[in-house]
Amino acid sequence: MHQYRDKKKYFLFLFLTLFSLSSINSQLFVEKKQSLYNLKSIEVIGLDDELNTEIEKNLNFLINSNIFFIDKKILINQINKYNYIENYSIFKSYPSKIILKLKHANFLARTIKNNEFLLIGSNSKFINIEKFDSFNYLPIVFGKFTAEEFILFKKNLSRSDLNYEKIKEIFFYPSGRIDLKTIDDLTIKFPRRNLEEAMNLANKIIKNEKFNNNIIDLRVPNQIILSNE
């Protein structure tokens, strides 16, 4: 009888031990499986190395988060903090990596706002110039205007025959008019309306072999005033 009880206790002990080990192994398996999908790395590509690294470091707070639960909105909000970025793609490389492919805006011109030099990007934003190389070759824009207004002007110019690369200065006036000065110190004064048409007319005048003035005034409809300053 005593021997039977000992065996019973032994089998009970063996069962509890196996059950405990099974539970521990099961828990370890679940934890290992869950950790498999914890974010291990974020790779940023598309910009120069310094900017890629800066953005990667600023996204490190997401490391060890479950990749399935990382909302893309979080990543988009972080990307939008960098106003020089125009396009982006987000890839989740399972089980534990996120890749951000970024493209910065084209820099179209320079301007001065609150005594600070800024770039005007193709994404219709004013961009701090500090993170980028010198852009002294870009035209400088004066006056009160929005980035969207400049982009609209640039689109009109792109559709015209005028060469943007030969423009040195652009002036926005409160009346809505725009003047520009070329690298040859030729000033062109445009009307408020029919801007693209006026640009094409200015280009025809410039290409005329007899043209030797440094001011083209097209402000008055159906009137061309050529003069020197």
C-alpha positions in Angstrom: 0.0 0.0 0.0 2.8 2.4 0.9 4.6 1.5 -2.3 1.5 2.3 -4.3 1.2 5.7 -2.7 4.9 6.5 -3.5 4.3 5.6 -7.1 1.2 7.8 -7.3 3.2 10.7 -5.8 6.0 10.1 -8.3 3.7 10.1 -11.3 2.0 13.2 -10.1 5.3 14.9 -9.6 6.4 13.8 -13.1 3.1 15.0 -14.6 3.4 18.4 -12.9 7.0 18.7 -14.0 6.3 17.9 -17.6 3.3 20.3 -17.6 5.4 23.1 -16.1 8.2 22.5 -18.7 5.6 22.4 -21.5 4.0 25.7 -20.3 7.5 27.4 -20.1 8.4 26.2 -23.5 5.1 27.3 -24.9 5.5 30.7 -23.4 9.1 31.0 -24.7 7.8 30.0 -28.1 5.1 32.7 -28.1 7.6 35.3 -26.9 10.1 34.3 -29.5 7.5 34.4 -32.2 6.3 37.8 -31.1 9.8 39.2 -30.8 10.4 37.9 -34.4 8.1 40.7 -35.6 9.6 43.4 -33.4 11.1 46.2 -35.6 14.9 45.8 -35.7 15.9 48.4 -38.2 14.7 51.4 -40.2 16.5 52.2 -43.5 16.2 55.5 -45.2 17.3 55.9 -48.8 17.1 58.5 -51.5 18.8 61.5 -49.9 22.4 62.1 -49.1 24.0 59.9 -46.4 23.9 62.6 -43.7 20.2 63.3 -44.2 19.4 59.6 -44.4 21.2 59.0 -41.1 19.5 62.0 -39.4 16.0 60.7 -40.3 16.9 57.2 -39.3 18.0 58.3 -35.8 14.8 60.4 -35.4 12.7 57.3 -36.1 14.5 55.1 -33.5 11.7 55.5 -31.1 9.8 52.9 -33.2 12.5 50.2 -32.7 11.2 47.1 -30.9 7.6 47.9 -31.7 5.6 45.2 -33.4 5.9 45.9 -37.1 2.3 44.8 -37.6 1.0 47.5 -35.3 3.1 50.4 -36.6 0.6 52.7 -38.3 1.9 54.3 -41.5 0.3 57.5 -40.4 3.0 57.8 -37.7 5.7 57.5 -40.3 4.0 60.0 -42.6 3.7 62.5 -39.8 7.4 62.1 -39.1 8.3 62.5 -42.8 6.2 65.6 -43.1 8.4 67.3 -40.5 11.1 67.6 -43.2 9.7 70.1 -45.6 12.3 69.5 -48.2 10.8 66.0 -49.0 8.5 66.0 -51.9 7.8 62.3 -52.5 8.1 59.2 -50.4 7.4 55.4 -50.4 7.1 53.3 -47.3 7.9 49.5 -47.4 7.5 47.0 -44.5 10.1 44.3 -45.1 8.8 41.5 -42.9 9.6 40.3 -40.3 11.5 43.2 -38.8 12.5 46.1 -41.1 11.0 49.3 -42.6 12.4 51.0 -45.6 11.7 54.6 -46.4 12.5 55.8 -49.9 12.5 59.6 -50.0 13.0 62.2 -52.7 13.7 65.8 -51.9 12.1 68.6 -53.8 13.8 70.3 -56.7 15.2 73.7 -55.6 13.9 76.3 -58.0 14.9 79.7 -56.5 16.1 81.6 -53.5 14.4 84.2 -51.5 14.7 86.2 -48.2 12.0 85.9 -45.5 12.5 87.6 -42.1 16.2 88.3 -42.9 16.8 84.6 -43.6 17.8 83.0 -46.9 15.4 80.2 -48.0 15.0 77.9 -51.0 11.8 77.6 -52.9 11.0 74.0 -53.6 9.0 72.3 -56.3 6.8 71.0 -53.5 5.5 74.6 -53.0 7.4 75.1 -49.7 10.0 77.5 -48.4 13.0 75.4 -47.3 15.8 76.2 -44.9 19.1 76.5 -46.8 21.4 75.4 -44.0 21.2 71.6 -44.7 22.2 72.0 -48.4 25.1 73.1 -50.5 25.3 76.6 -52.0 22.6 77.5 -54.5 24.0 80.9 -55.6 23.3 79.9 -59.3 19.5 80.0 -58.6 17.5 83.2 -59.3 16.6 85.2 -56.2 13.0 86.3 -55.7 12.0 89.6 -54.1 8.6 90.8 -52.8 5.7 89.4 -50.8 4.5 86.1 -52.3 3.6 82.6 -51.4 5.5 79.6 -52.6 2.3 78.5 -54.5 2.3 81.9 -56.4 5.9 81.3 -57.4 5.2 77.8 -58.6 2.3 79.2 -60.7 4.7 81.8 -62.2 7.3 79.0 -62.9 4.7 76.9 -64.7 3.8 79.8 -66.9 7.5 80.4 -67.7 8.1 76.7 -68.4 5.3 76.8 -71.0 6.7 79.9 -72.6 9.8 80.3 -74.8 11.8 82.2 -72.2 14.9 80.4 -70.8 14.6 80.1 -67.0 18.3 79.4 -66.6 19.0 82.9 -67.8 17.0 84.6 -65.1 18.9 86.3 -62.3 16.1 88.1 -60.3 12.3 88.0 -60.0 10.2 90.7 -58.5 6.6 90.2 -57.1 4.7 93.4 -56.6 1.6 94.0 -54.4 -0.4 94.8 -57.5 0.1 91.2 -58.6 2.5 92.1 -61.4 5.9 90.4 -61.9 9.2 91.7 -63.3 12.3 89.7 -64.0 15.9 90.5 -64.7 18.2 88.3 -66.7 21.9 87.5 -66.2 22.5 90.0 -69.1 20.8 92.7 -66.9 17.8 92.9 -69.2 14.6 93.8 -67.3 11.3 92.6 -68.5 8.1 94.2 -67.0 5.0 91.9 -67.4 1.3 92.8 -67.3 -0.9 91.3 -64.6 -2.9 89.2 -67.1 -1.9 87.0 -70.1 1.5 86.3 -68.6 2.4 83.4 -70.8 1.5 85.4 -73.9 3.6 88.3 -72.7 6.6 86.0 -72.0 6.5 84.6 -75.6 6.3 88.2 -76.9 9.3 89.2 -74.8 11.3 86.2 -76.2 10.5 87.2 -79.8 11.8 90.8 -79.0 15.0 89.5 -77.5 15.7 87.3 -80.5 15.3 90.2 -82.9 18.7 91.1 -84.2 18.0 94.8 -84.0 17.1 94.6 -80.3 19.7 96.5 -78.2 17.8 97.8 -75.2 17.9 96.7 -71.6 14.2 97.2 -70.6 11.2 95.6 -72.2 7.9 97.1 -70.8 4.8 95.1 -71.6 2.6 96.4 -68.7 0.2 98.2 -71.0 -2.0 95.9 -73.2 -1.2 96.1 -76.9 1.8 98.3 -76.3 5.6 97.6 -76.3 7.9 100.1 -74.7 11.7 99.5 -75.2 14.2 101.7 -73.4 17.6 101.8 -71.7 18.4 102.6 -68.2 
